[in-house]
Amino acid sequence: MIIYTALVVLVLLVILLFNMFKILREYERGVVFFLGRFQGVKGPGLVILIPVIQQMVKVDLRTIVLDVPTQDLITRDNVSVRVNAVVYFRVLDPQMAINNVESYHEATSQLSQTTLRSVLGQHDLDELLSERDRLNKDLQSILDQHTDNWGIKIANVEVKHVDLDDSMVRALARQAEAERNRRAKVIHAQGELEVSAKLSEAANVLNQAPNAVQLRYMQTLTEIANERTSTIVFPIPIDLVETFAKSKANNAPQSDD
C-alpha cells in the first residue's frame, strides 16, 4: 500500500512539474490567465506556471500563409469568374489575438473570402486581368483595417488565378482578334496617309522644277532597262514632247524672208 501510494504521489508530482514548467521558442509567446483573468504575455524561454490556478495559451508570431479557397463571383460587367488568392499575415499583439476573437486563423480566413468576393465584384473583367497589383493593394488595405482590432497584421494579398468558362474564353479570343485587326487597319491607314502626304510634297517640288520631271523619267527608264525584259512600253508625257518641240523650233535656222 505504501509503495502504491508513493507511485501515485510520484506520478502526480511529475504531472505537476510538467504543467508547471513551459518552454517557449523564440517565435512563440504565451498568453497567461490567472483564475480566468488575463495576467500577461510571457516568453520566449522558460515560463513557470502555478498548476490549475494559471493557464497559458501559445501564440505563433511567424508569418502565416493562408490559402483562400476558390470563390465564385460576378464582375461589374456581369461576367461569372472563379477567383482564388493567398493571404500572408502574422500576429502582432498576442493578447488581442486571443481575447478579442475566438479563432483568429478561422476569422481571418472567413473575412478574406467575403472581402475577395465583395471587392473584386466591384470591378470589370479587364481590371481583374490587367490591374491585379492595384487590386491586391486594395484587398490588403481593407483586410488590414478589419483585422487591426484582432492584433493581426496583413502583410500581403495576392490574387492567384482568375478562371473563366470556355464560352467566355472563346469570346475573349474573338475580341482580341478583332482588336488586332482594328489596330492593323489603323496602322495601314496611317501609313497611307503619310505616303500620300509625302507624294503631295514631291509633286509640289516637281511642279516648281519642270526639268526635274524629265530627270525622274530618265531615272525610271534606267531602272527598267536594268531588268531582264525584252520589250519596254513607256508612256511619254505631252509636256516632255512639247519641251522637245519648243527646243527644236528655237534651234531651227531663220530664213532671210
Sequence and secondary structure as in RCSB ss.txt:
>XXXX:A:sequence
MIIYTALVVLVLLVILLFNMFKILREYERGVVFFLGRFQGVKGPGLVILIPVIQQMVKVDLRTIVLDVPTQDLIT
RDNVSVRVNAVVYFRVLDPQMAINNVESYHEATSQLSQTTLRSVLGQHDLDELLSERDRLNKDLQSILDQHTDNW
GIKIANVEVKHVDLDDSMVRALARQAEAERNRRAKVIHAQGELEVSAKLSEAANVLNQAPNAVQLRYMQTLTEIA
NERTSTIVFPIPIDLVETFAKSKANNAPQSDD
>XXXX:A:secstr
 HHHHHHHHHHHHHHHHHHHEEEE TTEEEEEEETTEEEEEE SEEEE  TTTEEEEEEE S EEEEEEEEEEE 
TTS EEEEEEEEEEEES HHHHHHS S HHHHHHHHHHHHHHHHHTTS HHHHHH HHHHHHHHHHHHHHHTGGG
TEEEEEEEEEEEE  HHHHHHHHHHHHHHHHHHHHHHHHHHHHHHHHHHHHHHHHHHH HHHHHHHHHHHHHHHH
TS  S       HHHHHHHHHHHHHHS     
